[in-house]
Each structure stands twice: as C-alpha cells, then as structure tokens.
Amino acid sequence: MAVCIAVIAKENYPLYIRSVPTQNELKFHYTVHTSLDVVEEKISAVGKALGDQRELYLGLLYPTEDYKMFRKLHNSFTDVMCNPFHNPGDPIQSKAFDGIVSGMMVQTG
C-alpha cells in the first residue's frame, strides 16, 4: 500500500498529491517537490551535454510487484483526462479518482 501518491503534469508540477497519515503531509509534499527538482536538474544537464542520451534513465521508479496498483492508477487517470469537462493542466478534483487513490493508501487506525 502507498503512503503518498502524486500525479505530475508534463510541465513538471503536481496535479494531485494525497498522503496518509495527514500529520506527515508536509513531509510528503516536500519530498514530491524535491523529486521534481531532481528530475528537472537531470533533464537540463542532459540538454547542455547532448553526448550521452542514456542519462535520461532515472532508474526503476516503482517495484515491479506494484505494477497492478500503478496500472489501476493509470487507468483512473486516463478516465479523468478523457472527461470532456476536465481542462488538462488543472488540478485533479475527481471523486472517482480520489476513491481509487483512497483504496490504494495505507489505512491507519
């Protein structure tokens, strides 16, 4: 189960962040934004030195056994993006997407 789920726009800013338990929410927001900075630095460094394109590989970002969870999240995200009333680039405010994410989160208590 996940403790934090973030969806990132192609322009490198978060569209959706959810974490459980909520007392660590600031820590997870910081971790997400720091990770975005690392990705941006890596991309800009490759842009300066076009020699080795392999440097774009960031490594495996999730364990392979979590693929089904990722697939479920991806399908739900696709449903949000295909909604004609959703403007791409706006924060995700879908109850169905939030329900899928809630089901993936670690339950406390």
C-alpha positions as CSV (number, residue, x, y, z in Angstrom):
1,M,0.0,0.0,0.0
2,A,1.1,3.6,-0.7
3,V,1.6,6.4,1.9
4,C,1.7,9.1,-0.8
5,I,0.5,9.3,-4.4
6,A,1.3,12.3,-6.7
7,V,0.4,12.9,-10.3
8,I,2.8,15.2,-12.2
9,A,2.0,17.3,-15.2
10,K,4.2,17.1,-18.2
11,E,5.4,20.7,-17.3
12,N,6.8,19.2,-14.1
13,Y,4.3,20.5,-11.5
14,P,2.0,18.4,-9.3
15,L,-1.6,18.0,-10.4
16,Y,-2.6,15.8,-7.4
17,I,-1.0,14.9,-4.1
18,R,-2.5,12.7,-1.4
19,S,-0.8,11.3,1.6
20,V,-1.8,9.2,4.6
21,P,-1.4,9.8,7.6
22,T,-2.1,13.5,7.3
23,Q,0.3,14.5,10.0
24,N,3.2,13.8,7.5
25,E,1.5,15.6,4.7
26,L,4.1,18.5,4.6
27,K,7.0,16.0,4.6
28,F,5.5,14.2,1.5
29,H,4.8,17.5,-0.3
30,Y,8.4,18.4,0.3
31,T,9.6,15.0,-1.0
32,V,7.5,15.3,-4.2
33,H,8.7,18.8,-4.9
34,T,12.3,17.8,-4.2
35,S,11.9,14.9,-6.6
36,L,10.6,17.2,-9.3
37,D,13.7,19.4,-8.8
38,V,16.0,16.3,-9.2
39,V,14.2,15.4,-12.5
40,E,14.4,18.9,-13.8
41,E,18.1,19.2,-13.0
42,K,18.8,15.8,-14.7
43,I,16.8,16.9,-17.8
44,S,18.6,20.3,-18.0
45,A,22.0,18.7,-17.5
46,V,21.4,16.4,-20.5
47,G,20.2,19.3,-22.6
48,K,23.6,21.0,-22.1
49,A,25.6,17.9,-22.9
50,L,23.9,16.1,-25.7
51,G,26.6,13.3,-25.8
52,D,25.0,10.6,-23.7
53,Q,21.2,10.1,-24.0
54,R,21.3,7.2,-21.5
55,E,21.5,9.7,-18.7
56,L,17.7,10.3,-19.1
57,Y,17.0,7.0,-17.5
58,L,16.1,7.7,-13.8
59,G,16.0,4.0,-12.7
60,L,13.1,1.9,-11.8
61,L,10.7,4.2,-10.1
62,Y,8.4,1.6,-8.5
63,P,8.8,-2.1,-7.5
64,T,7.7,-4.5,-10.2
65,E,5.2,-6.2,-7.9
66,D,3.3,-2.8,-7.6
67,Y,2.6,-2.8,-11.4
68,K,-1.1,-3.7,-10.9
69,M,-1.5,-0.8,-8.5
70,F,0.2,1.5,-11.0
71,R,-2.0,0.2,-13.8
72,K,-5.2,0.8,-11.8
73,L,-4.0,4.4,-11.0
74,H,-3.1,5.0,-14.7
75,N,-6.5,3.8,-15.9
76,S,-8.2,6.1,-13.4
77,F,-6.0,9.0,-14.5
78,T,-6.9,8.2,-18.2
79,D,-10.6,8.4,-17.3
80,V,-10.1,11.8,-15.7
81,M,-8.2,13.1,-18.7
82,C,-10.8,11.8,-21.1
83,N,-13.6,13.6,-19.3
84,P,-14.8,16.4,-21.6
85,F,-15.3,18.7,-18.6
86,H,-11.7,18.4,-17.3
87,N,-9.2,21.0,-18.5
88,P,-5.8,19.4,-18.9
89,G,-3.3,21.2,-16.6
90,D,-5.9,21.9,-13.9
91,P,-5.6,20.2,-10.5
92,I,-7.5,16.8,-10.4
93,Q,-10.7,17.1,-8.5
94,S,-12.5,13.9,-9.4
95,K,-14.3,11.9,-6.7
96,A,-13.8,8.7,-8.7
97,F,-10.1,9.3,-9.0
98,D,-9.9,10.2,-5.3
99,G,-11.8,7.0,-4.4
100,I,-9.2,4.9,-6.4
101,V,-6.4,6.6,-4.6
102,S,-8.0,6.2,-1.2
103,G,-8.2,2.5,-1.9
104,M,-4.5,2.3,-2.6
105,M,-3.5,4.2,0.5
106,V,-2.3,2.6,3.8
107,Q,-5.2,2.5,6.2
108,T,-4.4,3.9,9.6
109,G,-6.2,3.3,12.9
